[in-house]
Amino acid sequence: MTHKDDKDIQKIKELIEIMEENDLAEIEIAHDDDKIHLKRFQPQSQQVGITAVPMVTPNIPTAPASGPGAAEPAVSETAPVGEENQEDLTEIKSPIVGTFYAKPSPDSETYVEIGSQVEPQTVVCIIEAMKVMNEIKAEVSGTIVEILVTNGQAVEYGQVLFKVKPE
């Protein structure tokens, strides 16, 4: 083993530490002709319920749905919920960085709306990350009371997507 190999192994160990500190599942780095791809598997109890599905259509039309004046819904759709009930709500957060899609295809109905009943295995949206469509499941039983993102919006890791009144 050469001195260069020792440096490379040390760099890989540092990348693994960065992945663990930031709770990253996968990282890929390319520099000139060198390329490294690390993927970390998490224990079953910590998985977020993401299922990769084949990408059917990469473009979601941005044209208005019903005429020139039609627009996407507001950034926050809220059902009437009393202030005292806000603290009883469960948040469904984005487990990854990507693009939020409320429906499986442009012609389909949305997965959930305000008032929709959800179970832990109910798919609530898709988040596209690196050309992979990831189904996001509710992981809670209850009723959707607030939708905090719009179709096609970029979302961050940990960003609240939905608020659910648990059953």
C-alpha positions as CSV (number, residue, x, y, z in Angstrom):
1,M,0.0,0.0,0.0
2,T,1.4,3.4,-1.0
3,H,1.3,6.7,0.7
4,K,-1.3,7.9,-1.8
5,D,-3.5,4.9,-0.9
6,D,-3.3,5.9,2.8
7,K,-4.4,9.5,1.9
8,D,-7.3,8.2,-0.3
9,I,-8.5,5.9,2.5
10,Q,-8.4,8.8,5.0
11,K,-10.4,10.9,2.6
12,I,-13.0,8.2,2.3
13,K,-13.2,7.9,6.1
14,E,-13.7,11.6,6.3
15,L,-16.5,11.5,3.7
16,I,-18.2,8.7,5.7
17,E,-18.0,10.8,8.9
18,I,-19.5,13.7,7.0
19,M,-22.3,11.5,5.8
20,E,-23.0,10.2,9.3
21,E,-22.9,13.7,10.8
22,N,-25.3,15.1,8.3
23,D,-27.5,11.9,8.1
24,L,-26.8,11.5,4.3
25,A,-27.7,8.2,2.8
26,E,-25.7,8.7,-0.4
27,I,-22.9,10.9,-1.8
28,E,-21.2,11.0,-5.2
29,I,-18.1,13.0,-5.9
30,A,-16.3,13.4,-9.3
31,H,-13.0,15.2,-9.8
32,D,-11.2,14.9,-13.1
33,D,-11.0,11.2,-13.8
34,D,-11.6,10.2,-10.2
35,K,-15.1,9.3,-9.1
36,I,-16.4,8.0,-5.7
37,H,-19.9,6.9,-4.9
38,L,-20.7,6.1,-1.3
39,K,-24.1,4.7,-0.2
40,R,-25.0,4.2,3.5
41,F,-27.7,1.8,4.5
42,Q,-29.7,2.8,7.6
43,P,-31.3,0.3,10.0
44,Q,-34.9,-0.6,9.2
45,S,-36.2,1.2,12.3
46,Q,-34.9,4.5,11.0
47,Q,-36.0,4.3,7.4
48,V,-38.3,7.0,6.3
49,G,-40.6,5.0,4.0
50,I,-39.3,6.0,0.6
51,T,-39.9,3.8,-2.4
52,A,-38.2,4.5,-5.7
53,V,-40.5,4.3,-8.7
54,P,-39.5,4.5,-12.4
55,M,-39.8,7.9,-13.8
56,V,-42.6,8.0,-16.3
57,T,-42.3,11.6,-17.5
58,P,-39.6,14.0,-16.5
59,N,-41.5,17.2,-17.4
60,I,-44.5,18.4,-15.6
61,P,-46.2,21.0,-17.7
62,T,-46.2,24.5,-16.3
63,A,-49.0,25.7,-18.5
64,P,-52.1,26.9,-16.6
65,A,-54.7,24.1,-16.1
66,S,-57.8,25.9,-17.0
67,G,-57.3,29.0,-19.1
68,P,-55.0,32.0,-19.1
69,G,-55.9,33.3,-15.6
70,A,-55.6,30.0,-13.8
71,A,-52.8,29.6,-11.3
72,E,-51.3,27.0,-8.9
73,P,-52.9,27.0,-5.4
74,A,-51.4,29.3,-2.8
75,V,-48.2,28.3,-1.1
76,S,-50.2,27.3,2.1
77,E,-53.6,25.8,2.0
78,T,-55.2,25.6,5.5
79,A,-58.3,24.1,6.8
80,P,-59.9,26.0,9.7
81,V,-58.1,24.7,12.8
82,G,-58.2,26.4,16.1
83,E,-55.1,27.8,17.6
84,E,-55.2,25.4,20.5
85,N,-55.3,22.4,18.1
86,Q,-52.2,23.5,16.2
87,E,-49.9,22.0,18.8
88,D,-51.7,18.6,18.5
89,L,-50.8,18.4,14.8
90,T,-48.3,15.9,13.4
91,E,-45.9,17.2,10.6
92,I,-45.0,15.2,7.5
93,K,-41.5,16.4,6.6
94,S,-39.5,15.8,3.5
95,P,-36.9,13.1,4.0
96,I,-34.8,14.3,1.1
97,V,-34.0,17.3,-1.0
98,G,-35.8,17.4,-4.3
99,T,-38.9,18.5,-6.2
100,F,-42.3,18.0,-4.7
101,Y,-45.1,16.6,-6.8
102,A,-48.6,16.3,-5.5
103,K,-49.7,13.8,-8.1
104,P,-48.2,10.8,-9.9
105,S,-48.6,12.4,-13.4
106,P,-49.9,15.7,-14.8
107,D,-53.2,14.1,-15.7
108,S,-53.8,12.3,-12.4
109,E,-55.6,13.4,-9.3
110,T,-53.6,14.6,-6.3
111,Y,-52.5,12.0,-3.8
112,V,-54.1,13.9,-0.9
113,E,-56.0,17.1,-0.3
114,I,-57.1,18.9,2.8
115,G,-59.5,16.6,4.6
116,S,-58.0,13.4,3.2
117,Q,-57.8,10.5,5.6
118,V,-54.3,8.9,5.7
119,E,-52.8,5.8,7.2
120,P,-49.1,5.1,7.8
121,Q,-48.7,3.5,4.4
122,T,-50.7,6.1,2.4
123,V,-48.6,7.8,-0.3
124,V,-49.0,11.6,0.2
125,C,-46.7,12.8,-2.6
126,I,-43.6,12.2,-4.7
127,I,-40.3,13.9,-4.3
128,E,-38.0,13.7,-7.3
129,A,-34.3,13.6,-6.5
130,M,-31.7,13.0,-9.1
131,K,-34.2,11.8,-11.7
132,V,-35.6,9.2,-9.2
133,M,-39.2,9.5,-8.1
134,N,-39.5,8.7,-4.4
135,E,-43.0,8.0,-3.0
136,I,-43.4,9.6,0.4
137,K,-45.7,7.9,2.9
138,A,-47.7,9.5,5.7
139,E,-46.3,7.3,8.5
140,V,-49.2,8.5,10.6
141,S,-53.0,7.9,10.8
142,G,-55.1,11.0,10.6
143,T,-56.6,13.8,8.5
144,I,-54.6,16.2,6.3
145,V,-55.4,19.7,7.7
146,E,-52.7,21.8,6.0
147,I,-50.6,21.6,2.7
148,L,-47.5,23.8,2.9
149,V,-46.0,23.3,-0.6
150,T,-47.2,23.5,-4.1
151,N,-46.8,21.1,-7.0
152,G,-43.4,21.5,-8.7
153,Q,-41.8,23.3,-5.7
154,A,-38.2,22.6,-4.6
155,V,-38.1,21.2,-1.1
156,E,-35.3,20.8,1.5
157,Y,-34.5,18.0,3.8
158,G,-36.7,18.3,6.9
159,Q,-39.1,20.8,5.4
160,V,-42.7,20.4,6.5
161,L,-44.9,19.3,3.6
162,F,-48.2,18.5,5.4
163,K,-49.8,18.9,8.8
164,V,-52.0,16.0,10.0
165,K,-54.5,15.9,12.8
166,P,-53.7,12.4,14.2
167,E,-56.5,9.9,15.0
